[in-house]
Amino acid sequence: MGLQNDSSQDQAWVCRMIPHKTKHGFVAALARLKAYEDVPDAPYDKIKRMVIPDALKYSSVAVQELENKRKERPKLAYERKK
């Protein structure tokens, strides 16, 4: 059974990162955890959201490279089958 939403998935990641034998630390860490799926309420809803063009450029280039790699492998497999 998969996790239903992003917040439960994030909580599962945090649970895996915390030492599992220290219950006191585990409970305290989960109590301090703040995870938001969208823009949270006050005070963060009034802060201007920013876009970093250099980061977008880098991520789009990285995604394009990964996409090309992903398309090459089936192409080679198809050529070998012919």
N, CA, C and O atoms as a Tinker XYZ file with bonds, in Angstrom:
   328  protein
     1  N      0.840000   -1.176000    0.000000    73     2
     2  CA     0.000000    0.000000    0.000000    64     1     3
     3  C      0.885000    1.239000    0.000000    63     2     4     5
     4  O      1.748000    1.383000    0.865000    81     3
     5  N      0.682000    2.118000   -0.945000    73     3     6
     6  CA     1.503000    3.312000   -1.054000    64     5     7
     7  C      1.025000    4.413000   -0.122000    63     6     8     9
     8  O     -0.071000    4.353000    0.435000    81     7
     9  N      1.863000    5.403000    0.027000    73     7    10
    10  CA     1.497000    6.546000    0.857000    64     9    11
    11  C      0.553000    7.442000    0.069000    63    10    12    13
    12  O      0.706000    7.601000   -1.142000    81    11
    13  N     -0.419000    8.027000    0.754000    73    11    14
    14  CA    -1.496000    8.735000    0.081000    64    13    15
    15  C     -1.132000   10.134000   -0.385000    63    14    16    17
    16  O     -1.624000   10.577000   -1.423000    81    15
    17  N     -0.287000   10.839000    0.347000    73    15    18
    18  CA     0.032000   12.206000   -0.052000    64    17    19
    19  C      1.483000   12.521000    0.267000    63    18    20    21
    20  O      2.192000   11.726000    0.884000    81    19
    21  N      1.902000   13.691000   -0.165000    73    19    22
    22  CA     3.302000   14.080000   -0.007000    64    21    23
    23  C      3.708000   14.231000    1.449000    63    22    24    25
    24  O      4.833000   13.891000    1.817000    81    23
    25  N      2.804000   14.738000    2.282000    73    23    26
    26  CA     3.188000   14.969000    3.678000    64    25    27
    27  C      3.449000   13.658000    4.403000    63    26    28    29
    28  O      4.370000   13.575000    5.216000    81    27
    29  N      2.652000   12.630000    4.120000    73    27    30
    30  CA     2.908000   11.344000    4.781000    64    29    31
    31  C      4.180000   10.712000    4.229000    63    30    32    33
    32  O      4.875000    9.993000    4.948000    81    31
    33  N      4.488000   10.967000    2.977000    73    31    34
    34  CA     5.731000   10.461000    2.403000    64    33    35
    35  C      6.925000   11.169000    3.039000    63    34    36    37
    36  O      7.933000   10.533000    3.348000    81    35
    37  N      6.815000   12.474000    3.234000    73    35    38
    38  CA     7.887000   13.220000    3.894000    64    37    39
    39  C      8.077000   12.738000    5.323000    63    38    40    41
    40  O      9.206000   12.605000    5.796000    81    39
    41  N      6.974000   12.478000    6.008000    73    39    42
    42  CA     7.075000   11.994000    7.383000    64    41    43
    43  C      7.746000   10.620000    7.403000    63    42    44    45
    44  O      8.518000   10.329000    8.317000    81    43
    45  N      7.469000    9.783000    6.427000    73    43    46
    46  CA     8.103000    8.469000    6.363000    64    45    47
    47  C      9.605000    8.619000    6.138000    63    46    48    49
    48  O     10.395000    7.872000    6.715000    81    47
    49  N     10.006000    9.585000    5.299000    73    47    50
    50  CA    11.442000    9.819000    5.075000    64    49    51
    51  C     12.118000   10.253000    6.362000    63    50    52    53
    52  O     13.211000    9.791000    6.689000    81    51
    53  N     11.459000   11.148000    7.092000    73    51    54
    54  CA    12.031000   11.621000    8.353000    64    53    55
    55  C     12.137000   10.462000    9.339000    63    54    56    57
    56  O     13.139000   10.334000   10.042000    81    55
    57  N     11.117000    9.625000    9.393000    73    55    58
    58  CA    11.153000    8.467000   10.300000    64    57    59
    59  C     12.336000    7.566000    9.981000    63    58    60    61
    60  O     12.950000    7.007000   10.890000    81    59
    61  N     12.660000    7.420000    8.715000    73    59    62
    62  CA    13.790000    6.563000    8.328000    64    61    63
    63  C     15.136000    7.202000    8.662000    63    62    64    65
    64  O     16.125000    6.493000    8.847000    81    63
    65  N     15.186000    8.526000    8.740000    73    63    66
    66  CA    16.450000    9.208000    9.012000    64    65    67
    67  C     16.792000    9.255000   10.495000    63    66    68    69
    68  O     17.957000    9.415000   10.859000    81    67
    69  N     15.791000    9.117000   11.346000    73    67    70
    70  CA    16.008000    9.227000   12.786000    64    69    71
    71  C     16.384000    7.855000   13.338000    63    70    72    73
    72  O     15.814000    6.850000   12.912000    81    71
    73  N     17.331000    7.790000   14.277000    73    71    74
    74  CA    17.664000    6.507000   14.888000    64    73    75
    75  C     16.413000    5.879000   15.511000    63    74    76    77
    76  O     15.714000    6.523000   16.294000    81    75
    77  N     16.139000    4.640000   15.164000    73    75    78
    78  CA    14.871000    4.029000   15.541000    64    77    79
    79  C     14.824000    3.529000   16.978000    63    78    80    81
    80  O     13.744000    3.224000   17.483000    81    79
    81  N     15.952000    3.439000   17.636000    73    79    82
    82  CA    15.943000    2.901000   18.998000    64    81    83
    83  C     15.815000    3.988000   20.059000    63    82    84    85
    84  O     15.710000    3.675000   21.245000    81    83
    85  N     15.822000    5.234000   19.665000    73    83    86
    86  CA    15.691000    6.312000   20.642000    64    85    87
    87  C     14.294000    6.902000   20.516000    63    86    88    89
    88  O     14.075000    7.833000   19.741000    81    87
    89  N     13.358000    6.363000   21.271000    73    87    90
    90  CA    11.963000    6.801000   21.180000    64    89    91
    91  C     11.802000    8.262000   21.589000    63    90    92    93
    92  O     11.044000    9.004000   20.963000    81    91
    93  N     12.505000    8.672000   22.627000    73    91    94
    94  CA    12.370000   10.049000   23.104000    64    93    95
    95  C     12.793000   11.036000   22.009000    63    94    96    97
    96  O     12.100000   12.022000   21.757000    81    95
    97  N     13.916000   10.771000   21.370000    73    95    98
    98  CA    14.385000   11.641000   20.299000    64    97    99
    99  C     13.487000   11.581000   19.085000    63    98   100   101
   100  O     13.296000   12.589000   18.404000    81    99
   101  N     12.934000   10.417000   18.805000    73    99   102
   102  CA    12.063000   10.216000   17.658000    64   101   103
   103  C     10.779000   11.029000   17.811000    63   102   104   105
   104  O     10.369000   11.732000   16.888000    81   103
   105  N     10.158000   10.930000   18.966000    73   103   106
   106  CA     8.909000   11.651000   19.219000    64   105   107
   107  C      9.153000   13.155000   19.202000    63   106   108   109
   108  O      8.351000   13.913000   18.657000    81   107
   109  N     10.257000   13.583000   19.797000    73   107   110
   110  CA    10.570000   15.011000   19.830000    64   109   111
   111  C     10.835000   15.537000   18.425000    63   110   112   113
   112  O     10.418000   16.645000   18.087000    81   111
   113  N     11.522000   14.754000   17.609000    73   111   114
   114  CA    11.823000   15.190000   16.244000    64   113   115
   115  C     10.548000   15.309000   15.422000    63   114   116   117
   116  O     10.393000   16.267000   14.664000    81   115
   117  N      9.637000   14.360000   15.557000    73   115   118
   118  CA     8.373000   14.449000   14.822000    64   117   119
   119  C      7.523000   15.612000   15.326000    63   118   120   121
   120  O      6.777000   16.214000   14.553000    81   119
   121  N      7.628000   15.930000   16.607000    73   119   122
   122  CA     6.876000   17.066000   17.146000    64   121   123
   123  C      7.410000   18.382000   16.589000    63   122   124   125
   124  O      6.642000   19.322000   16.386000    81   123
   125  N      8.715000   18.459000   16.341000    73   123   126
   126  CA     9.315000   19.692000   15.814000    64   125   127
   127  C      9.175000   19.817000   14.300000    63   126   128   129
   128  O      9.383000   20.898000   13.750000    81   127
   129  N      8.829000   18.741000   13.632000    73   127   130
   130  CA     8.764000   18.738000   12.171000    64   129   131
   131  C      7.600000   19.593000   11.678000    63   130   132   133
   132  O      6.471000   19.449000   12.148000    81   131
   133  N      7.886000   20.486000   10.725000    73   131   134
   134  CA     6.856000   21.270000   10.060000    64   133   135
   135  C      6.981000   20.988000    8.572000    63   134   136   137
   136  O      8.005000   21.300000    7.963000    81   135
   137  N      5.957000   20.405000    7.989000    73   135   138
   138  CA     5.974000   20.094000    6.562000    64   137   139
   139  C      4.713000   20.670000    5.931000    63   138   140   141
   140  O      3.614000   20.485000    6.454000    81   139
   141  N      4.869000   21.367000    4.812000    73   139   142
   142  CA     3.754000   22.003000    4.131000    64   141   143
   143  C      3.660000   21.468000    2.713000    63   142   144   145
   144  O      4.674000   21.295000    2.037000    81   143
   145  N      2.427000   21.206000    2.262000    73   143   146
   146  CA     2.227000   20.735000    0.903000    64   145   147
   147  C      2.099000   21.888000   -0.078000    63   146   148   149
   148  O      2.505000   21.764000   -1.234000    81   147
   149  N      1.553000   22.980000    0.355000    73   147   150
   150  CA     1.368000   24.138000   -0.504000    64   149   151
   151  C      1.882000   25.347000    0.270000    63   150   152   153
   152  O      2.629000   25.181000    1.235000    81   151
   153  N      1.505000   26.539000   -0.122000    73   151   154
   154  CA     1.934000   27.722000    0.615000    64   153   155
   155  C      1.176000   27.721000    1.942000    63   154   156   157
   156  O     -0.055000   27.763000    1.945000    81   155
   157  N      1.883000   27.675000    3.053000    73   155   158
   158  CA     1.207000   27.602000    4.348000    64   157   159
   159  C      0.569000   28.934000    4.738000    63   158   160   161
   160  O      0.787000   29.962000    4.096000    81   159
   161  N     -0.218000   28.885000    5.796000    73   159   162
   162  CA    -0.865000   30.098000    6.304000    64   161   163
   163  C      0.171000   31.032000    6.904000    63   162   164   165
   164  O      1.377000   30.838000    6.749000    81   163
   165  N     -0.322000   32.041000    7.585000    73   163   166
   166  CA     0.527000   33.084000    8.151000    64   165   167
   167  C      1.709000   32.486000    8.890000    63   166   168   169
   168  O      1.545000   31.434000    9.509000    81   167
   169  N      2.843000   33.065000    8.866000    73   167   170
   170  CA     3.240000   34.322000    8.242000    64   169   171
   171  C      3.759000   34.144000    6.817000    63   170   172   173
   172  O      4.108000   35.127000    6.163000    81   171
   173  N      3.813000   32.913000    6.329000    73   171   174
   174  CA     4.464000   32.664000    5.048000    64   173   175
   175  C      3.610000   33.051000    3.844000    63   174   176   177
   176  O      4.146000   33.213000    2.748000    81   175
   177  N      2.301000   33.202000    4.014000    73   175   178
   178  CA     1.450000   33.537000    2.875000    64   177   179
   179  C      1.625000   34.982000    2.425000    63   178   180   181
   180  O      1.222000   35.333000    1.316000    81   179
   181  N      2.219000   35.827000    3.268000    73   179   182
   182  CA     2.408000   37.232000    2.910000    64   181   183
   183  C      3.797000   37.514000    2.336000    63   182   184   185
   184  O      4.067000   38.626000    1.881000    81   183
   185  N      4.661000   36.532000    2.355000    73   183   186
   186  CA     6.011000   36.706000    1.826000    64   185   187
   187  C      5.975000   36.529000    0.312000    63   186   188   189
   188  O      5.317000   35.624000   -0.201000    81   187
   189  N      6.681000   37.394000   -0.389000    73   187   190
   190  CA     6.715000   37.321000   -1.840000    64   189   191
   191  C      7.419000   36.040000   -2.280000    63   190   192   193
   192  O      8.490000   35.704000   -1.776000    81   191
   193  N      6.807000   35.337000   -3.217000    73   191   194
   194  CA     7.417000   34.119000   -3.746000    64   193   195
   195  C      8.394000   34.494000   -4.840000    63   194   196   197
   196  O      8.133000   35.394000   -5.637000    81   195
   197  N      9.508000   33.807000   -4.875000    73   195   198
   198  CA    10.557000   34.157000   -5.823000    64   197   199
   199  C     10.855000   33.005000   -6.771000    63   198   200   201
   200  O     10.677000   31.833000   -6.441000    81   199
   201  N     11.308000   33.375000   -7.944000    73   199   202
   202  CA    11.771000   32.407000   -8.927000    64   201   203
   203  C     13.243000   32.699000   -9.176000    63   202   204   205
   204  O     13.633000   33.851000   -9.364000    81   203
   205  N     14.047000   31.662000   -9.177000    73   203   206
   206  CA    15.480000   31.831000   -9.406000    64   205   207
   207  C     15.781000   31.309000  -10.812000    63   206   208   209
   208  O     15.833000   30.096000  -11.017000    81   207
   209  N     15.980000   32.210000  -11.786000    73   207   210
   210  CA    16.162000   31.791000  -13.174000    64   209   211
   211  C     17.340000   30.838000  -13.377000    63   210   212   213
   212  O     17.247000   29.902000  -14.170000    81   211
   213  N     18.448000   31.069000  -12.665000    73   211   214
   214  CA    19.603000   30.182000  -12.834000    64   213   215
   215  C     19.268000   28.761000  -12.399000    63   214   216   217
   216  O     19.693000   27.796000  -13.034000    81   215
   217  N     18.512000   28.634000  -11.327000    73   215   218
   218  CA    18.127000   27.305000  -10.847000    64   217   219
   219  C     17.184000   26.638000  -11.841000    63   218   220   221
   220  O     17.298000   25.438000  -12.094000    81   219
   221  N     16.251000   27.408000  -12.407000    73   219   222
   222  CA    15.339000   26.847000  -13.402000    64   221   223
   223  C     16.098000   26.395000  -14.634000    63   222   224   225
   224  O     15.806000   25.346000  -15.208000    81   223
   225  N     17.081000   27.199000  -15.040000    73   223   226
   226  CA    17.878000   26.853000  -16.213000    64   225   227
   227  C     18.635000   25.557000  -15.972000    63   226   228   229
   228  O     18.656000   24.675000  -16.830000    81   227
   229  N     19.258000   25.443000  -14.798000    73   227   230
   230  CA    20.027000   24.247000  -14.473000    64   229   231
   231  C     19.121000   23.021000  -14.408000    63   230   232   233
   232  O     19.459000   21.963000  -14.938000    81   231
   233  N     17.966000   23.171000  -13.755000    73   231   234
   234  CA    17.088000   22.012000  -13.612000    64   233   235
   235  C     16.509000   21.598000  -14.957000    63   234   236   237
   236  O     16.332000   20.405000  -15.203000    81   235
   237  N     16.209000   22.555000  -15.835000    73   235   238
   238  CA    15.669000   22.180000  -17.140000    64   237   239
   239  C     16.731000   21.494000  -17.989000    63   238   240   241
   240  O     16.416000   20.574000  -18.744000    81   239
   241  N     17.984000   21.927000  -17.877000    73   239   242
   242  CA    19.074000   21.271000  -18.610000    64   241   243
   243  C     19.274000   19.859000  -18.073000    63   242   244   245
   244  O     19.455000   18.920000  -18.849000    81   243
   245  N     19.244000   19.703000  -16.765000    73   243   246
   246  CA    19.425000   18.383000  -16.156000    64   245   247
   247  C     18.287000   17.450000  -16.549000    63   246   248   249
   248  O     18.521000   16.277000  -16.842000    81   247
   249  N     17.065000   17.957000  -16.559000    73   247   250
   250  CA    15.920000   17.135000  -16.945000    64   249   251
   251  C     16.036000   16.732000  -18.404000    63   250   252   253
   252  O     15.717000   15.596000  -18.758000    81   251
   253  N     16.483000   17.635000  -19.248000    73   251   254
   254  CA    16.635000   17.325000  -20.669000    64   253   255
   255  C     17.682000   16.239000  -20.878000    63   254   256   257
   256  O     17.482000   15.335000  -21.689000    81   255
   257  N     18.804000   16.318000  -20.148000    73   255   258
   258  CA    19.840000   15.287000  -20.264000    64   257   259
   259  C     19.313000   13.930000  -19.823000    63   258   260   261
   260  O     19.554000   12.920000  -20.483000    81   259
   261  N     18.596000   13.908000  -18.710000    73   259   262
   262  CA    18.036000   12.647000  -18.227000    64   261   263
   263  C     17.002000   12.094000  -19.200000    63   262   264   265
   264  O     16.914000   10.883000  -19.402000    81   263
   265  N     16.232000   12.974000  -19.794000    73   263   266
   266  CA    15.227000   12.555000  -20.770000    64   265   267
   267  C     15.899000   11.925000  -21.988000    63   266   268   269
   268  O     15.432000   10.907000  -22.499000    81   267
   269  N     16.993000   12.526000  -22.450000    73   267   270
   270  CA    17.713000   11.965000  -23.593000    64   269   271
   271  C     18.292000   10.598000  -23.264000    63   270   272   273
   272  O     18.233000    9.684000  -24.087000    81   271
   273  N     18.858000   10.451000  -22.053000    73   271   274
   274  CA    19.384000    9.150000  -21.634000    64   273   275
   275  C     18.278000    8.109000  -21.598000    63   274   276   277
   276  O     18.466000    6.973000  -22.034000    81   275
   277  N     17.127000    8.505000  -21.076000    73   275   278
   278  CA    16.002000    7.588000  -20.949000    64   277   279
   279  C     15.523000    7.118000  -22.319000    63   278   280   281
   280  O     15.107000    5.969000  -22.467000    81   279
   281  N     15.577000    7.988000  -23.312000    73   279   282
   282  CA    15.105000    7.624000  -24.640000    64   281   283
   283  C     16.122000    6.799000  -25.415000    63   282   284   285
   284  O     15.746000    6.037000  -26.305000    81   283
   285  N     17.411000    6.937000  -25.089000    73   283   286
   286  CA    18.454000    6.203000  -25.812000    64   285   287
   287  C     18.403000    4.705000  -25.547000    63   286   288   289
   288  O     18.537000    3.906000  -26.474000    81   287
   289  N     18.212000    4.320000  -24.301000    73   287   290
   290  CA    18.278000    2.908000  -23.939000    64   289   291
   291  C     17.242000    2.055000  -24.667000    63   290   292   293
   292  O     17.609000    1.010000  -25.203000    81   291
   293  N     15.971000    2.445000  -24.716000    73   291   294
   294  CA    15.017000    1.623000  -25.473000    64   293   295
   295  C     15.324000    1.605000  -26.970000    63   294   296   297
   296  O     15.061000    0.618000  -27.657000    81   295
   297  N     15.886000    2.715000  -27.463000    73   295   298
   298  CA    16.227000    2.775000  -28.877000    64   297   299
   299  C     17.300000    1.735000  -29.206000    63   298   300   301
   300  O     17.204000    1.032000  -30.212000    81   299
   301  N     18.327000    1.644000  -28.346000    73   299   302
   302  CA    19.383000    0.655000  -28.550000    64   301   303
   303  C     18.840000   -0.764000  -28.433000    63   302   304   305
   304  O     19.214000   -1.638000  -29.216000    81   303
   305  N     17.975000   -0.994000  -27.479000    73   303   306
   306  CA    17.391000   -2.326000  -27.311000    64   305   307
   307  C     16.562000   -2.700000  -28.534000    63   306   308   309
   308  O     16.579000   -3.851000  -28.970000    81   307
   309  N     15.846000   -1.741000  -29.081000    73   307   310
   310  CA    15.038000   -2.004000  -30.269000    64   309   311
   311  C     15.926000   -2.321000  -31.473000    63   310   312   313
   312  O     15.619000   -3.216000  -32.261000    81   311
   313  N     17.022000   -1.581000  -31.609000    73   311   314
   314  CA    17.949000   -1.827000  -32.719000    64   313   315
   315  C     18.573000   -3.218000  -32.612000    63   314   316   317
   316  O     18.751000   -3.895000  -33.624000    81   315
   317  N     18.905000   -3.647000  -31.395000    73   315   318
   318  CA    19.479000   -4.982000  -31.206000    64   317   319
   319  C     18.478000   -6.070000  -31.546000    63   318   320   321
   320  O     18.862000   -7.123000  -32.056000    81   319
   321  N     17.215000   -5.837000  -31.277000    73   319   322
   322  CA    16.182000   -6.832000  -31.552000    64   321   323
   323  C     15.935000   -7.009000  -33.042000    63   322   324   325
   324  O     15.609000   -8.110000  -33.485000    81   323
   325  N     16.081000   -5.958000  -33.812000    73   323   326
   326  CA    15.788000   -5.996000  -35.254000    64   325   327
   327  C     16.570000   -7.037000  -35.976000    63   326   328
   328  O     16.428000   -7.184000  -37.189000    81   327
